[in-house]
Amino acid sequence: MNKKAQGLSMNVIIIAAIALLVLVILAVLILRAGSGVAQGTDCTGIGGICTDDPDGCRGVGEERGGTWIPNPGKSGTNGGCPSDDFICCSSLVRAKEE
């Protein structure tokens, strides 16, 4: 019986198990880090404000100052707002702070 071949087989199994463990740990770390991306790119993440004001972004501008424009890509629940009735207003020009 050739013990060297059997030892090599065990080494391959151990190395494969360690490599699999490393891949699982990397996958978990990457998936956890990726969850913050969606939060950082929604309406509030880009500095916008979700509003259901009938005047739209004009009402936000009157309340907060500056120039606010609608951002349809970030509006509704897909853009991080509470419901599809909300629009995302992004600041074009902010009012000067005193």
Beta strands, then each sheet from edge to edge (+ up, - down):
strand 1: 49-51
strand 2: 67-70
strand 3: 87-93
sheet 1: 1+ 3- 2+
end
